[in-house]
Amino acid sequence: MAKAAPKKFSTKPNPTGATVSAEKHLNSVFKFNTNLGQHILKNPLVAQGIVDKANIKPSDIVLEVGPGTGNLTVRILEQARKVVAVEMDPRMAAELTKRVHGTPQQKKLDILLGDFMKTELPYFDVCISNTPYQISSPLVFKLLNQPRPPRVSILMFQREFALRLLARPGDSLYCRLSANVQMWANVTHIMKVGKNNFRPPPQVESSVVRIEIKQPRPNIDFNEWDGLLRICFVRKNKTIAAGFKSNNVLEILEKNYKTWLATSAANNNEHDDSMMVDASSMQDIVKSKIEQVLRETGFAEQRSSKMDQTDFLKLLFAFHQVGIHFA
């Protein structure tokens, strides 16, 4: 089913032609919804620093996620050809509209009203976001999976989430998110942002990171890679072998193995014999192949928390060699 086109929020000027400050009426008109991650960046130096780190070109289209009242937006508009701002809260969108109407930047701003995760995005060169904490991980993966990914993304996250993006094997925060994102992108830390730079102040500190998606992309299937990491990082400090003993994991891999056998037979115009094997025998076959891979790669007693991208790639390739797939 085709996705519904996102609703565009009008940025046409009102008849009065009056310019309304972003800060005016904020406390009297509505309360910030912190459940939606509404913590407005109020420090102009930090806002300008974030925009400067994006190295925006005059020809760039910039996607901003969660613009709020526009403290970042107005600075982006000064440098970009166009800004597409995705905002979930109609009240925030109204404040941003008021802020730019009657200015030269008005025609350069498109506001898409709706949930970022459900919005079909237009083309953009750069992404900037003061990210609502609930969508931190989904936002990163949506950016990674864009058909034409942005040249650079400058994203603000809660400090611990940002540190997970940056964590290396052996670090206490190294996890599936770390290994996954670092396969597809280069991540660097830009700056720390204290909680007092926001209104209302959040309960935790924040950090800004730069994400630059690798070009060309690694020649592996995203879902396959993520499928392997999901198994390995269920208990990152347990051995790799322990992760493959779960009945749920064995059932998934058995199903995938049957699919691979059927597909291989069809491609080679052969008869698919997988249906002739009883369930217990098929499970034994899959278990045997897992044991073979872990033995030959030497990863059986390794722990995911200590393994890097090269290790996981070797493991994925070895499983493929025996017909075990993860998506």
C-alpha positions as CSV (number, residue, x, y, z in Angstrom):
1,M,0.0,0.0,0.0
2,A,1.4,3.4,-0.9
3,K,2.2,5.7,1.9
4,A,0.0,8.7,2.4
5,A,1.7,12.0,1.5
6,P,2.7,14.0,4.6
7,K,0.6,17.0,5.5
8,K,2.3,20.3,4.7
9,F,1.8,23.1,7.2
10,S,1.2,26.4,5.5
11,T,3.9,29.0,6.0
12,K,2.0,31.8,4.2
13,P,2.0,35.2,6.1
14,N,-1.1,36.3,7.9
15,P,-2.8,39.6,6.8
16,T,-1.3,41.6,9.7
17,G,2.3,41.1,8.5
18,A,3.4,41.2,12.2
19,T,6.5,39.2,13.2
20,V,6.1,37.1,16.3
21,S,9.1,36.2,18.5
22,A,9.7,32.5,19.1
23,E,9.8,33.0,22.8
24,K,6.7,35.1,23.0
25,H,3.7,33.4,24.6
26,L,5.5,30.0,25.0
27,N,4.6,29.7,28.6
28,S,1.1,31.2,28.3
29,V,0.0,29.5,25.1
30,F,0.9,25.9,25.9
31,K,3.1,23.7,28.2
32,F,6.0,21.8,26.7
33,N,5.2,18.1,26.4
34,T,8.3,16.5,27.8
35,N,6.7,13.1,27.1
36,L,7.3,13.9,23.4
37,G,10.8,15.0,24.2
38,Q,10.0,18.7,23.9
39,H,13.1,20.4,25.4
40,I,13.8,23.5,23.4
41,L,17.4,24.5,22.9
42,K,17.6,28.1,24.2
43,N,21.4,28.8,24.0
44,P,22.0,30.7,20.8
45,L,25.8,29.9,20.9
46,V,25.1,26.2,21.0
47,A,22.4,26.5,18.3
48,Q,24.9,28.3,16.0
49,G,27.6,25.8,16.8
50,I,25.4,22.9,15.7
51,V,24.5,24.6,12.4
52,D,28.1,25.6,11.7
53,K,29.3,21.9,12.2
54,A,26.9,20.9,9.3
55,N,29.0,22.9,6.8
56,I,25.8,23.7,4.9
57,K,26.2,24.8,1.2
58,P,24.0,27.4,-0.4
59,S,22.6,24.7,-2.7
60,D,21.7,22.3,0.2
61,I,18.2,21.1,1.2
62,V,18.3,20.5,5.0
63,L,16.0,18.2,6.8
64,E,15.3,19.2,10.4
65,V,13.6,16.8,12.8
66,G,11.6,18.3,15.6
67,P,12.2,22.0,14.9
68,G,10.2,23.2,17.9
69,T,10.0,26.9,17.9
70,G,12.8,27.3,15.4
71,N,15.9,28.3,17.3
72,L,17.9,26.0,15.0
73,T,15.6,26.5,12.0
74,V,16.2,30.2,11.6
75,R,19.9,29.7,11.5
76,I,19.7,26.9,9.0
77,L,17.5,29.0,6.8
78,E,20.2,31.7,6.6
79,Q,22.6,29.2,5.0
80,A,20.5,26.6,3.1
81,R,18.5,26.7,-0.1
82,K,15.6,25.1,1.6
83,V,14.6,23.6,4.9
84,V,12.1,20.7,5.3
85,A,11.1,20.6,9.0
86,V,9.2,17.6,10.3
87,E,7.2,18.5,13.4
88,M,4.6,16.4,15.2
89,D,3.0,19.1,17.4
90,P,0.7,21.5,15.6
91,R,1.3,24.1,18.3
92,M,5.0,24.1,17.7
93,A,4.5,24.2,13.9
94,A,2.3,27.3,14.4
95,E,5.0,29.0,16.5
96,L,7.6,28.3,13.8
97,T,5.2,29.6,11.1
98,K,4.7,32.8,13.0
99,R,8.4,33.2,13.5
100,V,9.4,33.2,9.8
101,H,6.3,34.8,8.2
102,G,7.0,38.1,6.6
103,T,10.8,37.4,6.4
104,P,12.9,36.4,3.3
105,Q,13.3,32.9,4.7
106,Q,9.5,32.2,4.7
107,K,9.6,30.8,1.1
108,K,12.5,28.6,1.9
109,L,10.7,26.7,4.7
110,D,8.4,23.7,4.3
111,I,6.9,22.2,7.5
112,L,5.7,18.6,7.3
113,L,3.2,18.0,10.1
114,G,3.3,14.5,11.5
115,D,5.3,11.6,13.0
116,F,8.8,11.6,11.6
117,M,8.9,7.8,11.6
118,K,5.7,7.6,9.5
119,T,6.6,10.4,7.1
120,E,7.8,9.7,3.6
121,L,10.8,12.0,3.3
122,P,11.7,14.1,0.2
123,Y,15.3,14.3,-1.0
124,F,17.7,16.2,1.4
125,D,21.4,16.8,1.6
126,V,21.9,17.4,5.3
127,C,20.0,16.4,8.4
128,I,20.0,18.4,11.7
129,S,18.0,17.3,14.7
130,N,17.5,18.1,18.4
131,T,16.2,14.5,18.7
132,P,13.2,13.5,20.8
133,Y,14.7,10.7,23.0
134,Q,11.9,8.2,22.1
135,I,12.9,8.1,18.4
136,S,16.7,8.3,18.8
137,S,17.4,4.7,17.5
138,P,14.6,4.6,14.9
139,L,15.7,8.0,13.5
140,V,19.3,6.8,13.1
141,F,18.3,3.7,11.3
142,K,15.8,5.5,9.1
143,L,18.6,7.9,8.0
144,L,21.0,4.9,7.4
145,N,18.3,3.3,5.1
146,Q,17.5,6.3,3.0
147,P,17.8,5.4,-0.8
148,R,19.9,8.6,-1.1
149,P,21.3,9.1,2.3
150,P,22.3,12.6,3.5
151,R,25.9,13.8,3.1
152,V,26.1,14.5,6.8
153,S,23.8,14.4,9.8
154,I,24.4,16.6,12.9
155,L,22.2,15.0,15.7
156,M,21.7,15.8,19.3
157,F,20.9,12.9,21.6
158,Q,20.8,12.1,25.3
159,R,24.5,11.7,26.4
160,E,24.3,7.9,27.0
161,F,22.7,7.2,23.7
162,A,25.4,9.3,21.9
163,L,28.1,7.4,23.8
164,R,26.6,4.1,22.7
165,L,26.9,5.2,19.0
166,L,30.6,5.9,19.6
167,A,31.5,2.9,21.8
168,R,34.2,0.5,20.7
169,P,34.6,-3.2,21.4
170,G,35.5,-3.7,25.1
171,D,33.8,-0.4,26.2
172,S,31.0,-0.9,28.8
173,L,28.5,0.8,26.5
174,Y,29.4,-1.2,23.4
175,C,26.2,-2.9,22.1
176,R,24.2,-3.9,19.1
177,L,23.5,-0.3,18.3
178,S,27.3,0.5,18.3
179,A,28.3,-2.4,16.0
180,N,25.3,-1.8,13.7
181,V,25.7,1.9,13.1
182,Q,29.5,1.8,12.8
183,M,29.2,-0.7,10.0
184,W,27.2,1.7,7.9
185,A,28.5,5.1,9.0
186,N,31.4,7.0,10.5
187,V,30.4,8.6,13.9
188,T,32.2,11.4,15.7
189,H,31.5,13.4,18.8
190,I,31.0,17.1,18.2
191,M,30.1,18.7,21.6
192,K,28.6,18.2,25.0
193,V,25.4,20.2,25.8
194,G,24.5,20.7,29.4
195,K,20.9,20.4,30.6
196,N,20.6,24.1,31.4
197,N,20.8,24.9,27.7
198,F,17.2,23.7,27.3
199,R,13.8,24.9,28.3
200,P,12.5,23.0,30.2
201,P,15.8,21.4,31.3
202,P,15.8,17.6,30.7
203,Q,16.9,15.2,33.4
204,V,20.1,14.1,31.6
205,E,23.0,15.7,29.7
206,S,23.1,15.7,25.9
207,S,25.8,15.3,23.2
208,V,25.9,16.2,19.5
209,V,27.3,13.7,17.1
210,R,28.1,13.8,13.4
211,I,27.1,10.8,11.3
212,E,28.5,10.4,7.8
213,I,27.1,7.4,5.9
214,K,29.8,5.4,4.2
215,Q,30.0,5.6,0.4
216,P,29.9,3.2,-1.2
217,R,27.8,1.3,1.3
218,P,29.1,-2.1,2.6
219,N,28.1,-4.9,0.2
220,I,26.0,-6.8,2.7
221,D,22.2,-7.0,3.4
222,F,21.2,-4.7,6.2
223,N,18.6,-7.1,7.6
224,E,21.0,-10.0,7.5
225,W,23.6,-8.1,9.4
226,D,21.1,-6.8,11.9
227,G,19.7,-10.3,12.3
228,L,23.1,-11.8,13.2
229,L,23.8,-8.9,15.7
230,R,20.4,-9.4,17.4
231,I,21.3,-12.9,18.2
232,C,24.8,-12.2,19.3
233,F,23.9,-9.2,21.5
234,V,20.9,-10.7,23.3
235,R,23.4,-11.3,26.2
236,K,26.5,-9.5,25.0
237,N,28.7,-10.8,27.9
238,K,27.7,-14.4,27.3
239,T,29.5,-16.5,24.8
240,I,28.5,-16.5,21.1
241,A,27.7,-20.2,21.4
242,A,25.2,-19.5,24.2
243,G,23.2,-17.2,22.0
244,F,22.6,-19.9,19.4
245,K,21.2,-22.4,21.9
246,S,17.9,-20.5,22.3
247,N,14.9,-22.5,21.0
248,N,13.5,-19.3,19.4
249,V,16.8,-18.7,17.6
250,L,16.9,-22.3,16.4
251,E,13.4,-22.1,15.1
252,I,14.1,-19.0,13.1
253,L,17.3,-20.3,11.6
254,E,15.6,-23.6,10.8
255,K,12.9,-21.8,8.9
256,N,15.5,-19.7,7.1
257,Y,17.5,-22.8,6.2
258,K,14.4,-24.5,4.7
259,T,13.7,-21.3,2.6
260,W,17.4,-21.3,1.4
261,L,17.2,-25.0,0.4
262,A,14.0,-24.4,-1.5
263,T,15.3,-21.3,-3.3
264,S,18.6,-23.1,-4.2
265,A,16.7,-26.0,-5.6
266,A,14.5,-23.8,-7.7
267,N,17.4,-21.8,-9.0
268,N,19.2,-25.0,-10.0
269,N,16.0,-26.7,-11.4
270,E,16.4,-29.4,-8.7
271,H,13.9,-31.2,-6.5
272,D,13.6,-29.7,-3.0
273,D,14.2,-32.6,-0.6
274,S,13.8,-30.4,2.5
275,M,10.1,-31.4,2.9
276,M,11.2,-35.1,3.2
277,V,13.2,-34.4,6.3
278,D,11.3,-34.6,9.6
279,A,11.3,-31.7,12.0
280,S,13.7,-33.2,14.6
281,S,16.2,-34.2,11.9
282,M,16.1,-30.7,10.4
283,Q,16.8,-29.1,13.7
284,D,19.7,-31.5,14.2
285,I,21.1,-30.5,10.8
286,V,20.8,-26.8,11.7
287,K,22.4,-27.3,15.1
288,S,25.3,-29.2,13.5
289,K,25.9,-26.4,11.0
290,I,25.9,-23.8,13.8
291,E,28.4,-25.9,15.8
292,Q,30.6,-26.3,12.6
293,V,30.7,-22.6,12.0
294,L,31.5,-21.7,15.6
295,R,34.2,-24.3,15.7
296,E,35.8,-23.4,12.4
297,T,35.8,-19.6,13.1
298,G,36.9,-20.0,16.7
299,F,34.2,-17.7,17.9
300,A,32.2,-20.2,20.1
301,E,33.7,-18.9,23.3
302,Q,34.1,-15.3,22.2
303,R,31.8,-12.6,23.6
304,S,30.0,-10.0,21.5
305,S,31.1,-7.2,23.8
306,K,34.7,-7.8,22.6
307,M,34.1,-8.4,18.9
308,D,34.5,-5.9,16.1
309,Q,33.0,-5.5,12.7
310,T,35.6,-7.7,11.0
311,D,34.8,-10.5,13.5
312,F,31.0,-10.3,12.8
313,L,31.6,-10.2,9.1
314,K,33.7,-13.4,9.3
315,L,30.9,-15.0,11.3
316,L,28.2,-13.9,8.8
317,F,30.2,-15.2,5.8
318,A,30.9,-18.5,7.5
319,F,27.2,-19.0,8.2
320,H,26.3,-18.2,4.6
321,Q,28.8,-20.8,3.4
322,V,26.7,-23.5,5.1
323,G,23.3,-22.1,4.1
324,I,22.4,-20.4,7.4
325,H,20.8,-17.0,6.9
326,F,19.4,-14.4,9.3
327,A,16.7,-12.6,7.3
